[in-house]
Amino acid sequence: MKDSRNVAAVAASKDDAVLQWVTFKLDNETYGINVMQVQEVLRYTEIAPVPGAPHYVLGIINLRGNVVTVIDTRSRFGLQSAEVDDSTRIVIIEAEKQVIGILVDSVAEVVYLRRSEIDNAPNVGTEESAKFIQGVSNRDNELLILVDLDKLLSDEEWAELNQL
Amino acid sequence: MSKSVDETVFDFFELLLHEEDSALVASQVKPQEGVSTSLALKTKTEAQLLNDAILADHEQSKTQVKNTATPEVQLAKSKPTIMATAESAPPLVNKQALEKLLAPVLKTANVTEEKPAEVVSTPVKPVTPMVSKPEETVESSVVEPEQIESNSITPETQVGFAPPSVTKDLQEVLDDEFQVLFFKVAGLTLAVPLVSLGGIVKVERINHIIGRPSWFLGVQTHREEQLNLVDTCAWVMPEKYTDKLAQSVNYQYLVLLEGSNWGLACESLLNAVKINKSQVNWRSKAGKRPWLAGVVKEQMCGILHVQALVEMLDAGLGCQDSIG
């Protein structure tokens, strides 16, 4: 009897898996990205512009001998650009088998969310940027917007980035 | 004497309600193409004039607001209790714009009369100001057509528009006497039946979600649920929602739509009153604007068909989009 309860509890918890999200701020909103895709978080460092690069690319940085492309997240999200300050960070992520950096206003924390705590984002978007919102979650009366990093760029854009 | 902005808005809503009918008449009478074109031209001019009038009224009301207290709202858990506030004195209006506006309205009424149509016979009260005005406005309607026809304005019609199918008759759901809540946004008064009201919430922290339509204001957390906020002004009258108007709109409350998590942002709540079904000019046919159930005659404002509105919002449609 006890064993069957345990099995049921394990099954239920498997259905409602806990996921970890790294949260960052962008224009006063809090966004979350899957912690498994985050490699590291860097303080802002000089980003070298790349001539002829797509508009969503800010430039490249040298990360311990590796060249990493940094994406202009604000532009990607349709937000106005902002001045770099002390809390600006470059989050190094892996998506679509590529390592890139995304520039954010600040990085906040790592949060634990059950799958059941994630709601669908209002499905009224038609713009390109609507695609990479994979859900929203309410935490302590604050809305966390969860980003699907794989959809941050289109297939063509990922390919374009690979050849940069 | 010119009509007040509320009366003008009433005429505007009346026209929205009958627009499909007049368009139908125009398409049926093909040889008289000129008539339908001029009608469309007048509608366009009217829209512009209404825009002027609303802007003038909004400017006026903004200055009045500075001197008056904001309406208080008591939010009960299940049923919203609204403290009625006395309406301020009738606002001053852009007279010239209104006089121009009234002419095409009367002219349109004449054109639609040709159709045997269901003209809703409204029980006219002896004291209503609308009864005493026709003579004055007829004069301007005689002068006006030439000016309008000479203007080369492209008609703002929606060609190939499929009539929506969601206009389930609201009247069936309502009792003969029912309560409505009046609320205001950018000088425009709207009514929502209380049976379709999900609640009233104060606008607090709005989370903006990227990639959404311009009328999607954002998301607000309320009792651990997300409310989707509609920029009512941008949704109801997108063609009049200029940057200037957008900057001047100061949303204070959310009128929640029953059975959904949609909330219409509004600037002020006027009052909740009991009205009779006969006091509303109900939409008689499905048309372009299923969200508009009719026009409340006395208060001269549009009454919302919440179910249809929710369906449109769920589908991500703007007020002028086809849902057919």
Interface residues (C-beta under 8 A of the other chain):
Chain A: D27 E29 F77 G78 L79 D119 A121 P122 N123 V124 G125 T126 E127 E128 S129 A130 K131 I133 V136 N138 N141 E142 L143 I145
Chain B: R205 N207 H208 I209 I210 G211 R212 P213 F216 V219 T221 E224 E225 Q226 N228 L313 G316
